[in-house]
């Protein structure tokens, strides 16, 4: 009898994996005509050409329980809450996708359009440009809802599996100097070179989708480049789709808030990093991978992160300072008119059986969060994404907050936030992480 039961249990694993259904879709989201590009405050005119189209790609998963999960990857700088919340509400209304089961991730390319009102404080826009950006954001919301619906309509029996590789071009950019931390190159700083890969195959074994993830800023190209591209992530997606005809490749940005590609600065380097990343993904796909099984459990919650108190006198001084940047003056006026003391912050977890958990965090999260989460949650693979659901500013660890620099302080001007976070930000984020992970059945140090 024991042998019979053991045989049934062993036979249940592939059956559980086969019980999953998956659907994939992609919709082009390249702007129509010249548009203001996001990511670099130095830019002073709209885009001049399209080097590479931008896409929104979706992977829908049905575990047979009635709850469908959809992961959306966009070749964009990041989604502001105004866009993400609208898309989530419409996806629930039209397709029944619960908020916990919808993950919206952005590649964080700096050669894509401004997604209004995200990073609106960064730019002095000529007359007429804001209207173009508002129109693009409205079309984008429609496109994201469309691609979600198309992926759900495409559901079919599928086999999901997971593997792990390595890519070495990410480099910590927080360079210590006598004057403090600057944006540069720090070979001794923390990094995470893991490449996470999810393979989605049809019942015939043909690859239908490849989801791959890496922790590095999507900034091979600098602010003097005015052509639309997906940067290295977009080139990697394009190569994978060319090498696997009919497949959809989805890049997920991990906790690369303080990581830059190295070297960087040219299209050739962006193409090289994208090619290297795609080749590593292909190596993982042809090697041993572990099956992903249901049920697919998900949790989503929103906490608040308080900013350090700021005085009105600080903002009044910025307004009166002739040397203050236009972005500083815009931030100052905004804070005087509409004071902000905290920001909503989303944390999400999606767990495939006991095989893999995808933890998705909002904002530009530094790598410390990735490394700590993976230390705390051992025993099964953990993929820690940033740039997820909404991007409101950088999310520094307590270490980075104490050191200062761009990821802790300076970025807040461009995001239109009042100033750096109050001490304790890492603890508050991890409180939310722990709650989300507990809801999907993972406890700290799970085995």
LOVEX-51207 format. One line per field, with one value per residue (C-alpha): x, y, z. Coordinates in steps of 0.5 Angstrom, whole numbers, plus 2048, in hexadecimal, padded with zeros to 3 digits. Example, Ala and Ser with C-alpha at 12.3 -4.5 7.8 and 13.67 -1.06 7.14 Angstrom:
xx = [819|81B]
yy = [7F7|7FE]
zz = [810|80E]
This chain:
xx = [800|806|809|802|801|809|807|801|805|80B|806|802|808|808|801|800|805|801|7FB|7FD|7FB|7FF|7FD|802|801|805|802|807|807|80C|80A|807|80C|811|810|814|818|819|81E|824|822|827|823|820|81C|818|81A|81D|81C|81A|820|81C|814|811|80D|808|808|804|804|7FD|7FD|7F7|7F8|7F1|7EF|7EB|7F0|7F4|7FB|7FE|805|806|80D|80D|813|812|816|810|809|806|801|7FC|7FD|7FE|7F8|7F3|7F6|7F5|7EE|7EC|7EF|7EB|7E5|7E6|7E9|7E8|7F0|7F1|7F6|7FA|7FB|7FD|804|806|80D|812|819|81B|81D|820|81F|817|812|810|80A|806|806|80C|812|80E|812|819|817|816|811|80F|808|804|809|805|7FF|803|805|7FE|7FB|801|7FF|7F8|7F9|7FE|7F9|7F4|7FA|7FC|7F5|7F5|7FB|7F8|7F2|7F5|7FA|7F4|7F0|7F6|7F6|7F8|7FC|803|809|80D|814|819|821|826|82C|831|833|839|838|834|838|837|837|837|83F|841|845|848|842|83D|83A|839|837|83D|840|840|843|843|83C|836|833|82F|831|82C|827|821|81D|816|815|80D|80C|806|804|808|80E|80F|811|80B|80E|815|815|81C|81E|824|826|829|827|825|82A|82F|82D|82E|82A|82D|82A|823|821|81B|81E|81D|824|828|821|81E|824|823|81C|81D|822|81E|818|81C|820|819|814|80D|810|80E|814|813|818|817|81B|81E|821|826|825|82C|82F|831|833|83B|83E|838|837|836|831|836|837|82F|82F|835|832|82B|82E|832|82C|828|82E|82E|826|827|82C|827|822|826|828|825|81F|81A|812|80E|807|801|7FD|7FF|7FE|7FF|7FE|7FE|7FF|800|804|806|80D|80E|813|818|815|816|815|811|818|81C|817|816|81E|81E|819|81D|824|826|82B|825|824|81D|81B|81D|818|813|813|813|80D|809|80B|809|802|801|806|807|809|809|808|804|808|806|809|807|808|807|808|808|807|80D|812|813|810|811|811|80F|811|80F|814|81B|81E|825|828|829|821|822|828|825|81E|822|826|820|81C|820|81E|81B|81C|81A|81A|81A|817|817|814|80D|806|808|80F|80F|816|81C|81C|822|824|826|82D|82C|828|82E|833|82F|830|82B|827|826|825|826|821|81B|81C|81A|815|811|812|813|81A|81E|81A|81A|81E|81B|819|81C|818|812|813|815|80F|80B|80F|80E|806|806|80A|806|800|803|805|80D|810|817|81C|817|81A]
yy = [800|805|804|805|80C|80E|80C|811|816|816|816|81C|821|821|821|827|82B|829|82B|832|836|83C|842|847|84E|854|85B|860|866|86B|872|875|87A|87E|87E|881|87B|879|877|87D|884|887|885|88C|889|884|87D|87D|876|86F|86A|865|864|864|85E|85C|854|850|849|847|840|83C|837|834|837|83D|842|844|848|84D|84F|856|858|85F|862|868|86D|86B|86B|871|86F|873|86E|867|868|86A|864|85F|862|861|85A|858|85A|857|851|84F|850|851|857|852|84E|853|855|85B|85C|861|860|867|869|870|870|870|875|879|875|87B|87D|879|87D|883|888|886|88A|891|88F|894|896|890|88A|889|887|882|87F|87F|87C|876|874|874|86F|86B|86A|867|863|860|85E|85B|857|854|852|84F|84B|848|846|842|83E|837|830|832|830|835|834|838|839|83D|840|846|84C|851|858|85B|85F|863|86A|86D|86F|872|878|87D|882|87C|877|879|875|871|86A|866|85F|85D|85F|85A|857|852|84E|849|848|845|842|83F|83A|83A|834|831|82A|828|82B|831|837|83D|842|843|848|84A|84F|852|858|85D|864|864|86A|868|86E|875|87C|87E|878|87A|874|870|869|864|864|85D|85A|85C|859|853|852|853|84E|848|84A|849|843|83F|841|842|843|849|84B|84F|853|854|85A|857|85C|85F|866|867|863|865|862|862|864|869|86F|86C|868|863|862|861|85C|858|858|856|850|84E|84E|84A|845|843|843|83E|83A|839|837|831|82F|82B|82F|82E|82E|833|830|833|835|83D|841|848|84E|856|85B|862|865|86C|86F|876|87B|87F|885|88B|893|898|89C|897|897|89F|89F|89B|89F|8A5|8A2|8A4|89E|899|895|895|88F|891|897|893|88E|894|897|890|88F|896|895|88E|88B|884|880|879|874|86E|868|862|85B|854|84D|848|840|83A|834|834|834|83C|843|849|84F|856|85C|863|869|869|864|863|85C|85C|85A|854|851|852|84F|849|848|848|843|83D|836|838|83D|844|849|851|856|85D|862|85F|861|868|86C|872|873|86F|86B|86B|866|868|868|86C|871|872|873|878|879|879|873|876|87D|880|87C|87F|886|882|87E|884|881|885|883|87C|877|877|872|86B|86A|864|861|863|860|85A|85A|85A|855|850|851|850|849|847|847|843|83E|840|841|844|83E|83A|833]
zz = [800|802|7FB|7F8|7FB|7FA|7F3|7F3|7F6|7F1|7EC|7EE|7ED|7E6|7E5|7EA|7E5|7DF|7E2|7E2|7DC|7D9|7D4|7D1|7CD|7CB|7C9|7C6|7CA|7C6|7C7|7C0|7BE|7C2|7C9|7D0|7D2|7DA|7DE|7DD|7E0|7DB|7D5|7D1|7CB|7C9|7C6|7BF|7BC|7BE|7BF|7C1|7C3|7CA|7CC|7D2|7D3|7D7|7DA|7DD|7E1|7E3|7E8|7E8|7EF|7EB|7ED|7E7|7E7|7E2|7E2|7DE|7DB|7D8|7D5|7D9|7DE|7E3|7E4|7E9|7EE|7E9|7E4|7E7|7EC|7E6|7E2|7E8|7E9|7E2|7E2|7E8|7E5|7DE|7DF|7E6|7E8|7EF|7F1|7F5|7EE|7EA|7EA|7E5|7E4|7E0|7DD|7E0|7D9|7D9|7D1|7D1|7D2|7D9|7DC|7DE|7E4|7E6|7E7|7E4|7E9|7E5|7DF|7DC|7D7|7D1|7CF|7CC|7CF|7D5|7D1|7CD|7D3|7D6|7D0|7D0|7D7|7D5|7CF|7D3|7D8|7D3|7D0|7D7|7D8|7D0|7D1|7D8|7D4|7CF|7D3|7D7|7D0|7CE|7D4|7D2|7D6|7D8|7DB|7DF|7E2|7E5|7E5|7E7|7E3|7E4|7E0|7E3|7DF|7E5|7EA|7F0|7EF|7F6|7F6|7FC|7FC|801|800|800|7FC|7F5|7EE|7EC|7EC|7F2|7F1|7F8|7F9|7FA|7F3|7F1|7EB|7EB|7E4|7E6|7E0|7E0|7DA|7D7|7D3|7CF|7D0|7CA|7CD|7C9|7CC|7CD|7D1|7D5|7DB|7DD|7E3|7E5|7EA|7E6|7E4|7DD|7DB|7D6|7D2|7D5|7D5|7CF|7CB|7C8|7C4|7C7|7CA|7CF|7D1|7D2|7D5|7CE|7CA|7CE|7CD|7C6|7C5|7C9|7C5|7BF|7C1|7C3|7BE|7C1|7C8|7CC|7D0|7D7|7DA|7E2|7E5|7EC|7F2|7ED|7F0|7F2|7EC|7E5|7DF|7DE|7DA|7D7|7D2|7CB|7C7|7C6|7CD|7CE|7C9|7CC|7D3|7D0|7CC|7D2|7D6|7D1|7CF|7D7|7D7|7D1|7D5|7DB|7D6|7D3|7DA|7E0|7E2|7E8|7E7|7EA|7EC|7EF|7F3|7F1|7F8|7F8|7FD|7FC|801|801|807|808|809|80C|80A|80F|811|80D|80F|80A|80B|807|801|801|801|7FB|7F7|7F9|7F7|7F0|7F0|7F1|7EB|7E8|7EB|7F2|7F1|7EE|7F4|7F9|7F7|7F6|7FE|800|7FC|7FE|804|803|80A|807|801|800|7FE|7FB|7FD|7F9|7F9|7F4|7F6|7F2|7F6|7FA|7F4|7F3|7F6|7F2|7F7|7F4|7F7|7F5|7F3|7F1|7F7|7F8|7F8|800|800|7FB|7FF|806|803|800|807|80B|806|805|803|7FC|7F6|7F7|7F2|7F5|7F0|7F0|7EC|7ED|7ED|7EE|7EE|7F3|7F4|7F7|7FC|800|805|80C|80A|804|808|80D|807|803|7FC|7F6|7F8|7FF|7FE|7F7|7F3|7F7|7F4|7ED|7F0|7F3|7FA|800|802|805|808|810|813|814|80C|80B|811|80F|808|80B|810|809|806|80C|80C|804|805|80B|807|801|806|807|80E|80F|80E|80B|809]
